[in-house]
Amino acid sequence: MRWVFLTSADLERIDMNNQNVIALPASTNYTPEQALQSALNESLTDVLIIGYDNEGELVIRSSKMSRMDALWMTEKAKEWALRGGL
């Protein structure tokens, strides 16, 4: 087996239905732009964006969701992280 590492630009040109192509999970080395671009490739119905700005301040943005729904989503994300991302 031969491993090939690709850039985001390479991924745009690849047929992800090809059985020889494996989609790996998001990288811990993504820049904010890469992470957001990766998310745009999904068929998302709701989003919650949490990040830090250049001054270290917390920034939160979401699609049309209530604070209750945002809290529920963060709890689901916490469960996912506690299970090792499975």
C-alpha positions in Angstrom: 0.0 0.0 0.0 1.3 3.5 -0.9 0.3 6.5 1.1 -0.2 9.9 -0.6 -0.9 13.1 1.3 -3.0 15.7 -0.5 -3.7 19.4 -0.1 -7.2 20.9 0.0 -6.8 21.8 -3.7 -6.0 18.2 -4.6 -9.1 17.0 -2.7 -11.4 19.2 -4.9 -10.2 17.3 -8.0 -10.7 13.8 -6.5 -13.7 11.5 -7.0 -14.6 10.6 -3.4 -16.7 7.8 -4.6 -13.6 6.0 -5.8 -13.1 3.0 -3.4 -9.4 3.6 -3.3 -9.9 7.0 -1.7 -10.3 7.2 2.0 -11.7 10.4 3.6 -9.8 11.0 6.9 -11.2 13.0 9.8 -10.4 16.7 10.2 -6.8 17.4 11.0 -5.7 19.0 14.3 -3.3 21.0 12.0 -6.0 22.7 10.0 -6.0 26.5 9.8 -9.4 28.1 10.5 -9.9 28.6 6.8 -9.2 24.9 6.0 -11.6 23.7 8.8 -14.4 26.0 7.5 -13.7 24.9 3.9 -13.9 21.3 4.9 -17.2 21.9 6.6 -18.6 23.5 3.4 -18.1 20.2 1.6 -20.7 18.6 3.9 -24.5 18.8 3.6 -24.9 20.6 6.9 -28.4 21.7 8.0 -27.2 23.6 11.2 -23.9 24.9 12.3 -22.3 26.3 15.5 -18.9 28.0 15.1 -16.8 28.5 18.2 -13.4 30.1 18.0 -11.0 32.7 19.3 -10.2 35.9 17.6 -6.7 37.5 17.4 -7.1 39.0 20.8 -8.1 35.7 22.4 -11.7 36.6 22.7 -14.3 33.9 22.3 -16.4 34.2 19.1 -19.6 32.2 18.6 -21.7 32.2 15.5 -24.6 29.9 14.5 -27.1 29.2 11.9 -30.8 29.6 12.8 -30.7 27.9 16.2 -31.7 28.8 19.7 -29.3 28.9 22.6 -31.0 25.7 23.8 -30.2 24.0 20.5 -26.7 25.3 20.6 -26.2 23.9 24.1 -27.6 20.6 23.0 -25.1 20.5 20.0 -22.2 21.3 22.3 -23.2 18.5 24.6 -23.3 16.1 21.7 -19.8 17.4 20.6 -18.6 16.8 24.2 -19.9 13.2 24.1 -18.1 12.7 20.7 -14.8 14.0 22.1 -15.0 11.9 25.3 -15.5 8.8 23.2 -12.3 9.6 21.2 -14.1 11.1 18.2 -16.0 7.9 17.3 
